[in-house]
Amino acid sequence: MEDGETPQEAAAREMYEEVAIRAPLEDFSGPYEARTIEFEWAEYAITQDQSFFAIRVGDAAVSFEHMDQIEKDTTTAYRWWSAAEIEASEEVFHPADLAVILRKIGEESG
């Protein structure tokens, strides 16, 4: 989060920066999970607070035009995954329990 941002404001900003989808704050539900993680990415050691919100985006067009160059350089593809597809896949997901979070969202949002 940037100074003065609420978690929902940060989620909306990040969604726009990462995939160029805009949505009003009231469309975000959650958070469904929150945690702090530490990891290394590129040449950076990162401590990151994570909050997981949900939003329906329908057939919104995805664009990476607002990403930082290092993010563009390390993004090779995207797709939408269901919890079942994640659980059946041998791909590595971050967070590792992403399917659990997705199922929690589905249960709570009905």
N, C-alpha and C positions, 0 to 999 in steps of 0.2 A: 504494500500500500504506500502511496505517496502521502506526504504530510497533509493531514486534514481530511483524507478520504475515509469513507466508511467501507466496510468489506464489500458491500454491494456495488458501490461506486468503483472500487478497484476491480471487481469482477467484470463490470461493464467496460471499463477502460481496457483491461487486458484482452477481453474478447475482441474488441475493435482492433487493438494493436496486433493481435496474433492472427486473426482470420477475417478482419474487416467486416464484422457483423455488428450492427448497432441494435440496441434494444433498451427500452425504458427500464429503470430500476425496479419498478413494481412487477415486472415480468420475471424477475429472479426469485426463485424460492430457495429456502435453506437458510443457513448452511446445514448440510447433512453430515458433514465431518469437518474437523479442524485439527491441525497438528503442525508441529515444527519439524523440519527435516534439515539435514546437512548433506551436501554432495559436492562433487567437483564436476564442472562443465567447461569445456575448452580450457582456458588457462585460469579459470576462476574457482575459488573455494566459496561456496554459497551456503548460507543459513537462511532458510526460507520458511515463513509462516504460510500455511496452505489452508484455505477454506474452500469447500466444495459446494457450489450452488448448482441449481438446475434451471434450464430455460429451454423452451421449445423454439426451434429456429426454422422449422418447416423445410422448404427447399431453398433456403438462403444461399446465395453464391459465396463461396469461400475465396479469399484473396490473401496473399502474403505480402502485399505491397507496403504495409505499415510496419513490418518486422524490422528489427535491426539486421544489419548485413550478416553478422555471425549467425543469427537465427535462420536467415534465408539459406546460408551456406550449409546448414546442418539439417534442413528440412527436405526430405526426399520425396514424400508423398503424404496423402491424408485420406481418410475415409471415416465413415460413421460406423461404429461397432455396437452390437447389442451385448448385454451381459453374457448371454450364452455363447456368442462368438468369441468373446475374450476368454472365457473359461475353456473353450475347446482349442484355442490357439496355442502354439508354441512360441509366439512372439513374446518379447519382454515388455511389460507395461509398467508405467509409473503413474500413480502408486501401484504397488504389486496387488493391492486389494481393490483395484478399480471396479471389478465386477460386483463385489460386495456393496460398494458405495452406490453403483447404478441400481442394484436391486433394492436397496434401502430407499432411494429416491422413488422408484416405481411403487413400492409399498405405501409410502407416505403421501404420494401425490395422486394415488388411486387411478 
